[in-house]
């Protein structure tokens, strides 16, 4: 199963890149993780927040692999435990299609992204910086996959 995190973002600090890459490297074999960054829309007086969100949403939707199962990562989603995420991974694997996880930029996700998503996942009720969110998503995916594979990484 190929999972893509599609994130609206400009350049992130080195710790974000290193954190994501560490967990992405650990996911290999039947489950792989990739990052697709779409640039943030220019914020100016002419581009009001709604238009910025629309532009970013269009870019994110264009980056979704054909036929993918789409999950919006957003504070309005369902909070999943590691075991629940593992169940989702199992279900996604059975679908036999790519999975795309959408992480919005500073203004969140566009309504069109929510409309395209089959599920919504909340990492926390806290609003997280999008760079940190991608690291948390990568770690959570690796942990849930480790549970499915019987790997000792998860000990809770």
MODA-V872535 format. One record per backbone hydrogen bond with DSSP energy under -0.5 kcal/mol. CO is the residue of the C=O (numbers start at 1). NH is the residue of the N-H. E is the energy in kcal/mol with one decimal. If there is no record, write none. Layout:
BEGIN
CO;NH;E
CO;NH;E
END
This chain:
BEGIN
1;3;-0.6
1;32;-2.6
2;99;-2.5
3;34;-2.4
4;6;-0.7
4;101;-3.2
5;7;-0.7
5;36;-3.2
6;103;-2.6
7;9;-0.8
7;38;-2.7
13;16;-0.9
13;17;-1.6
14;18;-2.9
15;19;-2.3
16;20;-2.6
17;21;-2.7
18;22;-2.1
19;23;-1.7
20;24;-2.6
21;25;-2.3
22;26;-1.1
23;27;-1.3
26;28;-0.9
27;33;-0.6
28;30;-0.6
28;31;-0.6
32;3;-3.0
34;5;-3.0
35;37;-0.5
36;7;-2.5
36;38;-0.5
38;9;-2.6
42;44;-0.7
46;48;-1.1
47;44;-0.6
48;51;-0.6
48;52;-2.3
49;53;-2.6
50;54;-2.0
51;55;-2.5
52;56;-2.5
53;57;-2.5
54;58;-2.3
55;59;-2.0
56;60;-2.5
57;61;-2.8
58;62;-1.9
59;63;-0.9
60;63;-0.8
60;64;-0.5
61;64;-1.0
65;68;-2.0
68;70;-0.5
69;100;-2.8
70;118;-2.7
70;119;-1.2
71;73;-0.6
71;102;-2.9
72;74;-0.8
72;121;-2.8
73;104;-0.6
74;77;-2.3
78;80;-0.6
78;122;-2.0
81;85;-2.6
82;86;-2.4
83;87;-2.0
84;88;-2.1
85;89;-2.8
86;90;-2.4
87;91;-2.3
88;92;-3.1
89;93;-2.6
90;94;-1.9
91;95;-1.2
92;96;-1.0
92;97;-0.6
93;96;-0.6
98;69;-2.8
99;4;-3.0
100;71;-2.9
100;102;-0.5
101;6;-3.2
101;103;-0.5
102;73;-2.7
102;104;-0.5
103;8;-2.2
105;108;-2.1
108;105;-1.1
110;113;-1.0
110;114;-1.7
111;115;-2.3
112;116;-1.6
113;117;-1.4
119;72;-2.8
120;78;-2.1
121;74;-1.9
121;123;-0.6
122;80;-0.6
126;128;-0.6
129;133;-2.5
130;134;-1.7
131;135;-1.3
132;136;-2.6
133;137;-2.8
134;138;-2.2
135;139;-2.5
136;140;-2.7
137;141;-2.6
138;142;-2.2
139;143;-2.9
140;144;-2.6
141;145;-2.5
142;146;-2.5
143;147;-1.9
144;148;-2.0
145;149;-2.3
146;150;-0.6
146;151;-2.6
147;150;-1.0
151;154;-0.8
153;155;-0.6
END
